Amino acid sequence: MTCPRSDGARAARATGLAILAGEIVGCRACPRLVTWREAAAADPPARFRGEAYLAQPVPGFGDPAAQILLLGLAPAKDGGNRTGRVFTGDRSGDFLIAALHRVGLANQPTSERADDGLQLRGAYVAAAVRCAPPGNKPLPDERDRCAPFLHREMALLPELRVIVALGAFAWEAARRAVEATRGPLPRPLPRFGHGAEAAVGPHALLGPCTLLGTYHPSQQNTFTGRLTPGMLDAVLRRARDIS
């Protein structure tokens, strides 16, 4: 990993990320997603009945000096839509945070609430779409409306060297974001798949960046063995080693 910059630079980035997070939380640009996230909060499953949902767009979180960005699809309706932090309070998050802890990128192996003490080390986690979508399927125009938030997050993470795309939707969103902010990826671009890798050369200000792919840590993938802990650990170690 690269060495972090000064404490002053880190503080400035943290401030910029906090300002951006406030803008994300206040967004109501996609009427379908606003309706869905609020309806999900009003009718939770029995295990969360009586618990307050934030039911708002979910900003990214992590280390302001991150060299690795983990990009998911969108908050889960009873996970990030409830807790206010992506990959927090759901089974996908359980799987991901445990893996981050195993490879030294998180200080603890679990995360159930936004105030539970989780700290990421050299890593930042965000979603391509910031609101929980119906059926976990955002529309292309919803992805595109959210894209400027991701572009700005990436600009506020100048030490970023690796983006780990969690699933095919995130791979496409990451591709678009890298090419919009850092320059073209090589052609032909590898098709999405577990372990897929593509690199873009040094940007004048931001340095090189590598895009890695892994299957999403959804229950559909982890319960069936399509994605195992060892498979995810291998991708995260690759990200750590080249960052």
C-alpha positions in Angstrom: 0.0 0.0 0.0 1.1 3.6 -0.5 1.9 5.7 2.5 -0.8 8.1 3.7 -0.3 11.8 3.4 -0.2 14.3 6.2 -2.8 14.5 9.0 -3.9 17.8 7.6 -4.6 16.4 4.2 -6.5 13.5 5.8 -8.6 15.9 7.8 -9.4 17.9 4.7 -10.5 14.9 2.8 -12.6 13.7 5.8 -14.3 17.1 5.8 -14.9 16.9 2.1 -16.4 13.4 2.4 -18.6 14.5 5.3 -20.0 17.4 3.2 -20.6 15.1 0.3 -22.3 12.6 2.6 -24.7 15.3 3.7 -25.7 16.0 0.1 -26.2 12.3 -0.6 -28.4 11.8 2.4 -30.6 14.7 1.3 -31.1 13.5 -2.3 -34.6 12.8 -3.7 -33.7 12.8 -7.4 -35.3 9.3 -8.1 -39.0 9.2 -7.3 -39.3 5.5 -7.7 -36.4 4.9 -5.2 -37.7 7.4 -2.7 -41.1 5.7 -2.7 -39.6 2.3 -2.3 -37.1 3.0 0.5 -39.8 4.8 2.5 -42.4 2.0 1.9 -39.8 -0.6 3.0 -39.3 1.3 6.3 -43.1 1.5 6.9 -43.6 -2.2 6.5 -40.5 -4.0 7.9 -40.2 -7.8 8.5 -41.1 -9.1 11.9 -37.5 -9.2 13.1 -37.1 -5.5 12.7 -40.6 -4.4 13.7 -40.5 -1.4 16.1 -37.0 -0.5 14.9 -36.5 3.0 13.3 -35.3 2.9 9.7 -33.4 5.9 8.4 -34.9 5.2 4.9 -32.6 7.7 3.1 -29.8 7.6 0.6 -26.7 6.0 2.0 -23.2 7.6 1.6 -20.0 5.7 1.5 -17.8 5.2 4.6 -14.2 4.3 5.5 -10.7 5.6 5.6 -10.1 9.0 4.1 -6.7 7.8 3.0 -8.1 4.7 1.4 -6.2 3.0 -1.4 -9.0 0.5 -2.0 -12.6 1.3 -2.8 -15.2 -1.6 -2.5 -18.2 -0.8 -4.7 -21.5 -2.6 -4.2 -24.8 -2.4 -6.0 -27.1 -0.5 -3.6 -28.2 -0.6 0.1 -30.3 -3.5 1.2 -33.8 -2.5 2.1 -33.5 -4.0 5.6 -29.7 -3.4 5.8 -28.3 -0.1 4.8 -31.7 1.4 4.3 -32.4 0.7 8.0 -28.9 1.4 9.5 -27.8 4.2 7.3 -24.5 2.5 6.4 -24.0 0.2 3.4 -23.2 -3.4 4.1 -24.2 -3.0 7.7 -26.9 -5.0 9.4 -27.5 -7.6 6.7 -26.0 -11.0 5.6 -24.1 -9.6 2.7 -22.4 -7.1 5.1 -21.7 -9.9 7.6 -19.8 -11.8 4.8 -17.9 -8.8 3.5 -16.9 -7.3 6.8 -15.6 -10.6 8.1 -13.4 -10.9 4.9 -12.1 -7.3 5.4 -11.1 -8.2 8.9 -9.4 -11.4 7.9 -7.1 -9.6 5.4 -6.4 -6.7 7.8 -8.6 -4.0 6.2 -11.1 -3.7 9.2 -10.6 -3.6 12.9 -13.5 -6.1 13.7 -15.2 -9.0 12.0 -18.8 -7.8 12.3 -20.9 -4.7 11.8 -24.6 -4.4 12.8 -25.0 -0.7 13.4 -23.4 2.5 12.1 -22.1 3.3 15.6 -20.7 -0.1 16.5 -17.0 0.9 16.3 -16.1 -0.5 12.9 -13.1 1.2 11.4 -11.7 0.4 7.9 -7.9 0.6 7.3 -6.9 1.7 3.8 -10.4 0.9 2.5 -13.6 2.7 1.7 -17.0 1.2 0.9 -19.7 2.7 -1.2 -22.6 1.7 -3.5 -23.2 2.5 -7.1 -26.8 3.5 -6.3 -27.4 5.1 -2.9 -31.1 4.1 -2.3 -32.5 0.6 -1.8 -34.2 -0.4 -5.1 -37.1 -2.7 -5.7 -35.9 -6.2 -6.2 -32.3 -5.0 -5.8 -32.5 -3.9 -9.4 -31.8 -0.2 -10.0 -32.7 1.2 -13.4 -29.9 2.5 -15.7 -31.1 6.1 -15.3 -31.0 5.7 -11.5 -27.5 4.5 -11.7 -26.6 7.4 -13.9 -28.2 10.0 -11.6 -26.1 8.6 -8.7 -22.9 8.5 -10.7 -21.7 12.0 -9.9 -21.7 11.1 -6.2 -19.3 8.3 -6.9 -17.1 10.5 -9.1 -16.8 13.0 -6.3 -16.0 10.4 -3.7 -13.2 9.1 -5.9 -11.8 12.6 -6.4 -11.8 13.0 -2.6 -9.8 9.7 -2.3 -6.6 10.8 -4.2 -4.6 7.8 -2.9 -7.2 5.4 -4.4 -5.4 2.7 -6.5 -7.9 -0.2 -6.6 -11.6 -0.5 -7.1 -13.1 -3.9 -6.1 -16.5 -4.2 -7.9 -18.9 -6.5 -5.9 -20.9 -7.9 -8.8 -21.6 -7.2 -12.4 -23.7 -4.1 -11.8 -20.9 -2.5 -9.7 -18.3 -3.6 -12.4 -20.2 -1.5 -15.0 -20.6 1.4 -12.7 -17.0 1.3 -11.7 -15.9 1.1 -15.3 -17.9 4.2 -16.1 -16.5 6.0 -13.1 -12.9 5.2 -13.8 -13.2 6.3 -17.4 -15.0 9.5 -16.5 -12.4 10.5 -13.9 -9.1 8.8 -14.8 -9.1 7.9 -18.4 -9.9 4.9 -20.6 -9.5 1.3 -19.5 -7.7 -1.1 -21.9 -9.7 -2.6 -24.7 -11.0 -5.2 -25.0 -12.1 -4.8 -21.4 -12.3 -8.2 -19.6 -15.8 -9.4 -19.1 -17.0 -9.3 -15.5 -16.2 -12.4 -13.5 -14.7 -13.4 -10.2 -11.1 -12.3 -10.3 -11.4 -10.2 -13.5 -8.8 -7.4 -13.6 -8.2 -4.3 -15.7 -5.8 -1.4 -15.1 -5.7 2.2 -16.3 -2.4 4.0 -16.5 -1.3 6.9 -14.3 -3.6 10.0 -14.3 -1.8 13.4 -14.3 -2.9 14.0 -10.7 -4.5 10.8 -9.3 -2.1 8.0 -10.3 -2.9 4.5 -11.7 -6.0 2.5 -10.9 -6.9 -1.1 -11.2 -10.4 -2.5 -11.4 -11.0 -6.0 -9.8 -14.1 -8.0 -9.9 -15.7 -10.4 -7.5 -19.1 -12.0 -7.1 -21.4 -10.0 -4.9 -21.5 -11.4 -1.3 -25.3 -11.9 -1.5 -26.9 -14.8 0.2 -27.8 -16.2 -3.3 -24.0 -16.5 -3.9 -22.7 -17.3 -0.5 -25.3 -19.9 0.5 -24.8 -21.8 -2.8 -21.0 -21.7 -2.6 -20.7 -19.6 -5.8 -18.7 -17.2 -3.6 -16.8 -18.7 -0.7 -14.8 -16.9 2.1 -11.6 -18.1 0.5 -12.6 -16.7 -2.9 -13.4 -13.3 -1.5 -10.2 -13.2 0.6 -8.1 -13.9 -2.5 -9.5 -10.9 -4.3 -9.1 -8.7 -1.3 -5.5 -9.8 -0.8 -4.9 -9.0 -4.5 -6.3 -5.6 -3.9 -4.2 -5.0 -0.8 -1.0 -6.2 -2.5 -1.3 -3.9 -5.6 -2.7 -0.9 -3.8 
